[in-house]
Each structure stands twice: as C-alpha cells, then as structure tokens.
Amino acid sequence: MAANKSKQLRGGQLRPYFLSVMSISLILFMVGMTGVLVVNAGAVANRFKESITVSAVLNVEADEADASELAESIEGGEYVRDVRIITKEEGVDEMKRILGDDFMDVFEVNPIPVSVEIQVAAGYISTDSLRMIEDELYGFPVVEDVVYQQSLVELLNANIERIGVVCGIFVVLLLFISVVLINNMVRLNVYLRNEEIVVKRLTGATRGFIARPFVSLAFFQGLIAGCVADVLILCSLYLVRNEFYQLFALFDVRLLGAVLLAVIALGIMICIFSTSFSVRNLIPRKYTTK
C-alpha cells in the first residue's frame, strides 16, 4: 500500500517535470532555429553582395596582354575577391546573346574591347567603397570605362539593412516571450511542491538547504531541454538540407555550434534563475536563517 502510494507520488512529481522539459525544449527549438538563421544571414547577404561585379573596360587598342598586366596589378588588393579577363571573343559572344547573331554585320572590325571583371569582396560593396575602387581603376591608362550597377548596390544594401532591423526586433521579442513562458512553467513546477517547502522551512532548514535540490533539478531540466532542442534543430536542418543545398553550403559550422551551445546555456540559465526566484519567494525570512 505504502509502495503504491510512493510510486503514485513520484509519478505525480515526474509527470509535470517531463511535460515541462518537453515544452521548454520546443520553445528553445524555436529560439535556436531563429538563431541559426540570424547568425548565418551575414553569410547569405555576403553571397548576394559578391554577385555584384565591377568591369574595367579597356580602350580599343588594348589587348589581352594589357588586360593581364592590369589584372596582376589589382589582384592583391584588399577589395578583390576574384579577377577574370573577358576577351574580345567572349565579349562578342555575350553581345550576340543580347542583340542577336547579326549585330556584327554592321562592323568591319570587332568593336568589343577587352575588359577585366572584378568580383569585389562583400565588405567593399557600398557606394563609397565602389567609388574608391572606380577612382583607382581610372588611374590605369588602359582603362577606358568602369561599369557596375550602382542602383542595384544601393537597393541591396538598403534591403539588407531593413531585414537586419526586422530580424533584430523579432529575435528580441522571441527571447522575451521564451523567457516569460519558461519562467512560468518552472515556477508552476516549484509551486506544485509547495508542501515540501513548507515542511522543510518549519523544521528550521536554511534557505540554501531548501533551494539546493530544486536548483540542481532545474540545472538538469535546462540541460536536458537544451539537448533535446539541439537534436530537433539538427534533425530539422538535415531534413531540409537537400531542398536548400546551396544555402546550406554557406552556413558556418562554427556559428552553428555556437548557437547549439547557446541554446543549452539559455535553457540552464532560465531554469536556474526561475527556480531560485520561485523557491525563495516561498520561504519567508522569518521562518529560516541564511
């Protein structure tokens, strides 16, 4: 009879903690997935930025040797990610794709000059930096013109800035909601054991002695919830990896690992803080000593 009652009591205590761990895991999962997307947003934005190129169009008299010399001169620059020489023949093929195969019929000689296409590093995709690059390229006598999509650069930077602000606000709100929800669930679990706290405080137990087992349990509660959330995050990323393979190729493994550790740390900190606060509120100072 006593054994059955003890089992029922343990079951009644474990069930709320199990449900609480699962609920906290789902909340941490949402926080973690958001964190994975946010921390890797920079890599995705850099990929879009680096799709913008600057073309240094050489004068008509320049040949591929001049283009090679120019490419070697600028290749070591901090703003250069990659350099590619566009020959006259490649330029003609490109114009044929745009204007049609017969556009050369009106010319006696090939009017398409040699050009050097520069893939600029993401950190230099801004109006001021591109103007600096433009001025440097015009300093070479063989450069006739410098071409890049200035309007696209301005539009891209403006959109990235807006997306960053929206993501920042969303992350702050999500963290606030997560902390409130987890805090409420942990406090509810503590209040369910109010009678145990009352008995201990009436026997003269100190606040630290009463709080210690609750805090220890909260540590493992947060640890388990964080680990479960990390497993869910990894499984979700694996399931959608095949659909967005190119996007996942941009993900930084170190940043992903940092997010997974942060999820566990967040779960542990919130659970411990909420438990400590709740237990101490249930222990009036007049019943115990520090």
For each residue, the residues with C-beta under 8 A, 3 or more apart:
1: 4 5
2: 5 6
3: 6 7
4: 1 7 8
5: 1 2 8 9
6: 2 3 9 10
7: 3 4 10 11
8: 4 5 11 12
9: 5 6 12 13
10: 6 7 13 14
11: 7 8 14 15
12: 8 9 15 16
13: 9 10 16 17 192 193
14: 10 11 17 18
15: 11 12 18 19
16: 12 13 19 20 188 189 192
17: 13 14 20 21 189 217 221
18: 14 15 21 22
19: 15 16 22 23
20: 16 17 23 24 185 186 188 189 221
21: 17 18 24 25 221 224 225 228
22: 18 19 25 26 225 228
23: 19 20 26 27 181 185
24: 20 21 27 28 182 185 221 222 225 229 267 271
25: 21 22 28 29 224 225 226 228 229 232
26: 22 23 29 30 229 232
27: 23 24 30 31 178 181 182
28: 24 25 31 32 178 225 226 229 263 266 267
29: 25 26 32 33 228 229 232 233 236
30: 26 27 33 34 174 178
31: 27 28 34 35 174 175 178 229 263 266
32: 28 29 35 36 229 230 233 259 260 262 263
33: 29 30 36 37 233 236
34: 30 31 37 38 170 171 174
35: 31 32 38 39 171 259 262 263
36: 32 33 39 40 233 237 251 256 259
37: 33 34 40 41 167
38: 34 35 41 167 171
39: 35 36 42 252 255 256 258 259
40: 36 37 43 44 250 251 252 255 256
41: 37 38 44 45 163 164 167
42: 39 45 46
43: 40 46 47 250 251 252
44: 40 41 47 48 247 250
45: 41 42 48 49 122 160
46: 42 43 49 50 122
47: 43 44 50 51 122 250
48: 44 45 51 156 160
49: 45 46 52 122 125 156
50: 46 47 81 119 120 121 122 125
51: 47 48
52: 49 120 125 148 149 152 153 156
53: 117 118 119 120 148
54: 117 118 120 130 133 134 137 146 147 148
55: 86 115 116 117 118 146 147 148
56: 70 115 116 117 118 137 140 143 145 146
57: 113 115 143 144 145 146 147
58: 62 66 67 70 113 114 115 116 142 143 144
59: 62 113 142 143 144
60: 111 113 144
61:
62: 58 59 66 67 113 114 142
63: 66 67 114
64: 67 68 85 87 114
65: 68 69
66: 58 62 63 69 70 114 142
67: 58 62 63 64 70 71 85 87 114 115 116 142
68: 64 65 71 72 85
69: 65 66 72 73
70: 56 58 66 67 73 74 116 140 142 143
71: 67 68 74 75 83 85 116
72: 68 69 75
73: 69 70 140
74: 70 71 77 80 83 116 118 136 137
75: 71 72 80 83
76: 80
77: 74 80 136
78: 121 124
79: 120 121 123 124 129 133
80: 74 75 76 77 83 118 119 120 121
81: 50 119 120 121 122
82: 118 119
83: 71 74 75 80 116 117 118 119
84: 116 117 119
85: 64 67 68 71 114 115 116 117
86: 55 90 91 94 114 115 116 117
87: 64 67 90 91 114
88: 91 92 110 112 113 114
89: 92 93
90: 86 87 93 94
91: 86 87 88 94 95 112 113 114 115
92: 88 89 95 96 104 110 112
93: 89 90 96 97
94: 86 90 91 97 98
95: 91 92 98 99 103 112
96: 92 93 99 100 101 103 104
97: 93 94
98: 94 95
99: 95 96 103
100: 96 103
101: 96
102: 105
103: 95 96 99 100 106
104: 92 96 107 110
105: 102
106: 103
107: 104 110 111
108:
109:
110: 88 92 104 107
111: 60 107
112: 88 91 92 95
113: 57 58 59 60 62 88 91 144
114: 58 62 63 64 66 67 85 86 87 88 91
115: 55 56 57 58 67 85 86 91
116: 55 56 58 67 70 71 74 83 84 85 86
117: 53 54 55 56 83 84 85 86
118: 53 54 55 56 74 80 82 83 133
119: 50 53 80 81 82 83 84
120: 50 52 53 54 79 80 81 124 125 129 130 133
121: 50 78 79 80 81 124 125
122: 45 46 47 49 50 81 125
123: 79 129
124: 78 79 120 121 129 130 133
125: 49 50 52 120 121 122 129 130 153 156 157
126: 129 130 153 157
127: 130 131 150 153 154 157
128: 131 132
129: 79 120 123 124 125 126 132 133
130: 54 120 124 125 126 127 133 134 148 150 153
131: 127 128 134 135
132: 128 129 135 136
133: 54 79 118 120 124 129 130 136 137 146
134: 54 130 131 137 138 146 148
135: 131 132 138 139
136: 74 77 132 133 139
137: 54 56 74 133 134 140 143 146
138: 134 135 143 146
139: 135 136 143
140: 56 70 73 137 143
141:
142: 58 59 62 66 67 70
143: 56 57 58 59 70 137 138 139 140 146
144: 57 58 59 60 113
145: 56 57
146: 54 55 56 57 133 134 137 138 143
147: 54 55 57
148: 52 53 54 55 130 134 153
149: 52 152 153
150: 127 130 153 154
151: 154 155
152: 52 149 155 156
153: 52 125 126 127 130 148 149 150 156 157
154: 127 150 151 157 158
155: 151 152 158 159
156: 48 49 52 125 152 153 159 160
157: 125 126 127 153 154 160 161
158: 154 155 161 162
159: 155 156 162 163
160: 45 48 156 157 163 164
161: 157 158 164 165
162: 158 159 165 166
163: 41 159 160 166 167
164: 41 160 161 167 168
165: 161 162 168 169
166: 162 163 169 170
167: 37 38 41 163 164 170 171
168: 164 165 171 172
169: 165 166 172 173
170: 34 166 167 173 174
171: 34 35 38 167 168 174 175
172: 168 169 175 176
173: 169 170 176 177
174: 30 31 34 170 171 177 178
175: 31 171 172 178 179
176: 172 173 179 180
177: 173 174 180 181
178: 27 28 30 31 174 175 181 182 266 270
179: 175 176 182 183 270
180: 176 177 183 184
181: 23 27 177 178 184 185
182: 24 27 178 179 185 186 267 270 271 274
183: 179 180 186 187 270 273 274
184: 180 181 187 188
185: 20 23 24 181 182 188 189
186: 20 182 183 189 190 218 221 270 271 274 275 278
187: 183 184 190 191 274 275 277 278
188: 16 20 184 185 191 192
189: 16 17 20 185 186 192 193
190: 186 187 193 194 197 214 275 278 279 282
191: 187 188 194 278 282
192: 13 16 188 189
193: 13 189 190 196 197 214
194: 190 191 197 198 282
195: 198 199
196: 193 199 200
197: 190 193 194 200 201 210 279 282 283
198: 194 195 201 202 282
199: 195 196 202 203
200: 196 197 203 205 209 210
201: 197 198 204 205 210 283 284 287 288
202: 198 199 287
203: 199 200
204: 201 288 289
205: 200 201 209 210 288
206: 209 210 288 289 290
207: 210 211 280 283 288 289 290
208: 211 212 290
209: 200 205 206 212
210: 197 200 201 205 206 207 213 214 279 283 288
211: 207 208 214 215 275 276 279 280 283
212: 208 209 215 216
213: 210 216 217
214: 190 193 210 211 217 218 275 276 279
215: 211 212 218 219 272 275 276 279
216: 212 213 219 220
217: 17 213 214 220 221 275
218: 186 214 215 221 222 271 272 274 275 276
219: 215 216 222 223 268 271 272
220: 216 217 223 224
221: 17 20 21 24 186 217 218 224 225 267 271
222: 24 218 219 225 226 264 267 268 269 270 271 272
223: 219 220 226 227 264 267 268
224: 21 25 220 221 227 228
225: 21 22 24 25 28 221 222 228 229 267 271
226: 25 28 222 223 229 230 263 264 265 266 267 268
227: 223 224 230 231 264
228: 21 22 25 29 224 225 231 232
229: 24 25 26 28 29 31 32 225 226 232 233 263 264 267
230: 32 226 227 233 234 260 263 264
231: 227 228 234 235
232: 25 26 29 228 229 235 236
233: 29 32 33 36 229 230 236 237 259 260 263
234: 230 231 237 238 260
235: 231 232 238 239
236: 29 33 232 233 239 240
237: 36 233 234 240 241 248
238: 234 235 241
239: 235 236
240: 236 237 243 244
241: 237 238 244 245 248
242: 245
243: 240
244: 240 241 247 248
245: 241 242 248 249
246: 249 250
247: 44 244 250 251
248: 237 241 244 245 251
249: 245 246
250: 40 43 44 47 246 247
251: 36 40 43 247 248 255 256
252: 39 40 43 255 256
253: 256 257
254: 257 258
255: 39 40 251 252 258 259
256: 36 39 40 251 252 253 259 260
257: 253 254 260 261
258: 39 254 255 261 262
259: 32 35 36 39 233 255 256 262 263
260: 32 230 233 234 256 257 263 264
261: 257 258 264 265
262: 32 35 258 259 265 266
263: 28 31 32 35 226 229 230 233 259 260 266 267
264: 222 223 226 227 229 230 260 261 267 268
265: 226 261 262 268 269
266: 28 31 178 226 262 263 269 270
267: 24 28 182 221 222 223 225 226 229 263 264 270 271
268: 219 222 223 226 264 265 271 272
269: 222 265 266 272 273
270: 178 179 182 183 186 222 266 267 273 274
271: 24 182 186 218 219 221 222 225 267 268 274 275
272: 215 218 219 222 268 269 275 276
273: 183 269 270 276 277
274: 182 183 186 187 218 270 271 277 278
275: 186 187 190 211 214 215 217 218 271 272 278 279
276: 211 214 215 218 272 273 279 280
277: 187 273 274 280 281
278: 186 187 190 191 274 275 281 282
279: 190 197 210 211 214 215 275 276 282 283
280: 207 211 276 277 283
281: 277 278
282: 190 191 194 197 198 278 279
283: 197 201 207 210 211 279 280 287 288
284: 201 287 288
285: 288
286:
287: 201 202 283 284
288: 201 204 205 206 207 210 283 284 285
289: 204 206 207
290: 206 207 208
